[in-house]
Amino acid sequence: MQGEQHPTRVQLRATRERILERLSAAFVKDELGLESFEARVDDAYRASEIAELEHLVADLEPQVSEKPSSAAMVVQPVAVSNERAISKPRPSRIVAILASNERRGRYSLEDGTSAVAVLGNIEIDLRDVVLRPGITRLFVRALLGNVEITVPPTLAVECEGSGILASFSGIRRVPDDQAELPVLRIIGTAVLGNVEVHTRPHRSGDARRELRLLDASKR
């Protein structure tokens, strides 16, 4: 068996998913700080050997067996059984002009969707997003404004951006064995503005972490 379905590649992908879930759980439990969490997630996508992946969690406490995390479900491909029966949705546009615009929840992000902030602020939370197989392009532009994008660690992401007297802070993590799984490609510019892409665990994990920190502060 050759190509992407070779047993070694299949095992590598399965191990990466498990390691990403373990890193998310460690962040939620405060075993890892934010910088360490994001760095290890990036390293997990660069790893080409199972031993490299296992090394990323070797210093963490053994994890208690739990039900599969819902975070592993957020990037499942959308099955299309009849191309003629299902028309391709048009890409949406997220705009904030002298205002704020926030998008979160479980929805389908279509290829070619754009986000434009002009003297405004846009927050896009993609941790519950549904992507089709292959590349989904998200075009962003910040003109004297701010665009902040949050992605889950289980989503392959690549960024192509530039800043003019501004900041474009992106990430790139698309492993060679990604095959036809979903990939988010963020393309854009920032002019006297700011574009940032952050990695965070699934939102349910964030909620558990916030509640635990709140309980600790009351003691």
C-alpha positions as CSV (number, residue, x, y, z in Angstrom):
1,M,0.0,0.0,0.0
2,Q,1.5,3.3,-1.1
3,G,0.9,7.0,-0.7
4,E,-1.3,8.7,1.9
5,Q,-2.9,5.3,3.0
6,H,0.4,3.7,3.8
7,P,0.2,2.3,7.3
8,T,3.1,4.4,8.5
9,R,1.4,7.6,7.4
10,V,-2.0,6.5,8.8
11,Q,-0.4,5.8,12.2
12,L,1.5,9.1,12.1
13,R,-1.8,11.0,11.6
14,A,-3.6,9.1,14.3
15,T,-0.7,9.8,16.7
16,R,-0.7,13.5,15.9
17,E,-4.5,13.7,16.6
18,R,-3.9,12.0,20.0
19,I,-1.0,14.3,20.9
20,L,-2.9,17.4,19.9
21,E,-5.8,16.3,22.2
22,R,-3.3,15.7,25.0
23,L,-1.7,19.1,24.6
24,S,-5.2,20.7,24.7
25,A,-6.0,18.9,27.9
26,A,-2.7,19.9,29.4
27,F,-3.4,23.6,28.6
28,V,-6.8,23.4,30.1
29,K,-5.4,21.9,33.3
30,D,-2.6,24.6,33.5
31,E,0.1,22.0,32.9
32,L,1.2,24.2,29.9
33,G,1.4,27.9,29.5
34,L,0.1,29.6,26.4
35,E,3.4,30.0,24.7
36,S,4.4,26.4,25.4
37,F,1.1,25.1,24.2
38,E,1.2,27.0,20.8
39,A,4.9,26.0,20.3
40,R,4.2,22.3,20.9
41,V,1.2,22.4,18.6
42,D,3.4,23.8,15.8
43,D,6.0,21.2,16.5
44,A,3.4,18.5,16.3
45,Y,2.6,19.5,12.7
46,R,6.3,19.6,11.8
47,A,7.0,16.2,13.2
48,S,7.6,13.4,10.7
49,E,8.3,10.6,13.2
50,I,6.0,9.1,15.9
51,A,8.9,9.4,18.4
52,E,9.0,13.2,17.8
53,L,5.3,13.4,18.6
54,E,5.6,11.3,21.7
55,H,8.4,13.5,23.0
56,L,6.1,16.5,23.0
57,V,4.1,15.1,25.9
58,A,6.8,13.0,27.6
59,D,7.1,15.5,30.5
60,L,3.3,15.7,31.1
61,E,1.4,13.8,33.7
62,P,-0.3,10.6,32.3
63,Q,-3.8,11.4,31.1
64,V,-6.8,9.7,32.7
65,S,-8.8,7.8,30.1
66,E,-11.7,9.9,28.9
67,K,-14.3,9.9,26.1
68,P,-13.1,11.2,22.8
69,S,-12.8,14.9,22.8
70,S,-15.3,16.9,20.8
71,A,-12.4,19.0,19.5
72,A,-11.5,16.1,17.2
73,M,-14.8,16.6,15.5
74,V,-14.5,20.2,14.5
75,V,-12.7,19.7,11.2
76,Q,-14.5,16.6,9.8
77,P,-15.1,16.9,6.1
78,V,-18.6,17.5,4.8
79,A,-19.8,14.6,2.8
80,V,-21.2,15.5,-0.6
81,S,-23.0,12.5,-2.2
82,N,-24.5,14.3,-5.2
83,E,-22.7,17.3,-6.6
84,R,-25.7,18.3,-8.7
85,A,-28.2,18.0,-5.9
86,I,-26.2,20.3,-3.5
87,S,-25.4,23.7,-4.8
88,K,-22.2,25.3,-3.6
89,P,-22.9,28.1,-1.1
90,R,-21.6,31.5,-1.9
91,P,-18.8,32.8,0.3
92,S,-19.9,35.3,3.0
93,R,-18.4,38.6,3.9
94,I,-17.7,39.8,7.4
95,V,-17.4,43.6,7.7
96,A,-16.7,46.0,10.5
97,I,-16.6,49.8,9.7
98,L,-16.3,52.0,12.8
99,A,-17.8,49.0,14.6
100,S,-17.2,45.5,16.0
101,N,-18.3,42.2,14.4
102,E,-18.0,38.8,16.1
103,R,-18.5,35.4,14.5
104,R,-18.5,32.2,16.5
105,G,-20.3,28.9,16.8
106,R,-20.7,25.9,14.6
107,Y,-21.2,26.9,10.9
108,S,-19.8,26.2,7.5
109,L,-16.9,28.4,6.4
110,E,-17.0,28.6,2.6
111,D,-14.0,29.0,0.3
112,G,-13.5,32.7,-0.5
113,T,-15.1,34.2,2.6
114,S,-13.7,37.6,3.4
115,A,-13.3,39.7,6.5
116,V,-12.7,43.5,6.3
117,A,-12.1,45.8,9.3
118,V,-11.9,49.5,8.7
119,L,-11.5,51.5,11.9
120,G,-13.2,48.5,13.5
121,N,-12.7,45.1,15.1
122,I,-13.5,41.6,13.9
123,E,-13.2,38.5,16.0
124,I,-13.6,35.1,14.2
125,D,-13.7,32.0,16.3
126,L,-13.3,28.9,14.1
127,R,-13.0,26.3,16.8
128,D,-16.4,24.9,15.9
129,V,-16.1,25.5,12.2
130,V,-17.0,23.0,9.5
131,L,-14.6,22.9,6.5
132,R,-14.9,21.0,3.3
133,P,-12.0,18.7,2.2
134,G,-9.1,20.5,0.5
135,I,-8.2,24.2,0.9
136,T,-10.6,26.8,2.2
137,R,-9.4,30.4,1.7
138,L,-10.2,33.2,4.1
139,F,-9.3,36.7,2.9
140,V,-8.7,39.3,5.6
141,R,-7.9,43.0,5.4
142,A,-7.4,45.3,8.4
143,L,-7.2,49.1,7.6
144,L,-6.7,51.0,10.8
145,G,-8.5,48.1,12.4
146,N,-8.1,44.7,13.9
147,V,-8.9,41.1,12.8
148,E,-8.4,38.4,15.3
149,I,-8.9,34.7,14.3
150,T,-9.0,31.8,16.7
151,V,-8.4,28.3,15.4
152,P,-8.4,24.8,17.1
153,P,-5.1,22.8,17.3
154,T,-6.7,20.1,15.2
155,L,-7.0,22.3,12.1
156,A,-4.2,22.6,9.6
157,V,-3.5,26.3,8.9
158,E,-1.3,28.3,6.6
159,C,-1.1,32.1,6.3
160,E,0.0,34.4,3.5
161,G,0.0,38.0,4.7
162,S,1.9,41.3,4.9
163,G,1.8,44.4,7.0
164,I,2.3,48.0,6.1
165,L,3.1,50.0,9.2
166,A,1.1,47.2,10.8
167,S,1.3,43.7,12.2
168,F,0.3,40.4,10.4
169,S,0.9,37.6,12.9
170,G,0.1,34.2,11.3
171,I,1.0,30.5,11.6
172,R,1.8,27.7,9.3
173,R,1.2,24.1,10.1
174,V,0.3,21.8,7.3
175,P,1.9,18.4,7.5
176,D,3.0,16.5,4.4
177,D,0.5,13.7,5.3
178,Q,-2.5,16.1,5.3
179,A,-3.8,14.6,2.1
180,E,-7.4,15.7,1.3
181,L,-8.2,16.7,4.8
182,P,-9.4,20.3,5.4
183,V,-6.8,23.1,5.3
184,L,-7.5,26.7,6.2
185,R,-5.5,29.2,4.1
186,I,-5.6,32.8,5.5
187,I,-4.6,35.4,3.0
188,G,-4.5,39.2,3.6
189,T,-3.0,42.4,4.5
190,A,-2.9,44.8,7.4
191,V,-2.4,48.6,6.8
192,L,-1.9,50.6,10.0
193,G,-3.8,47.8,11.6
194,N,-3.4,44.3,13.0
195,V,-4.2,40.7,12.0
196,E,-3.6,37.9,14.5
197,V,-4.1,34.2,14.3
198,H,-4.2,32.3,17.7
199,T,-4.5,28.6,18.6
200,R,-6.7,27.7,21.4
201,P,-8.3,24.4,22.6
202,H,-11.9,23.6,21.9
203,R,-14.2,26.2,23.6
204,S,-15.6,23.6,26.0
205,G,-12.0,23.2,27.3
206,D,-11.6,26.9,27.7
207,A,-14.8,27.0,29.7
208,R,-13.6,24.3,32.1
209,R,-10.3,26.2,32.5
210,E,-12.0,29.5,33.3
211,L,-14.3,27.8,35.9
212,R,-11.3,26.1,37.6
213,L,-9.4,29.4,37.7
214,L,-12.4,31.1,39.2
215,D,-12.8,28.5,41.9
216,A,-9.1,28.8,42.7
217,S,-9.4,32.6,43.1
218,K,-12.3,32.2,45.6
219,R,-10.2,30.0,47.9
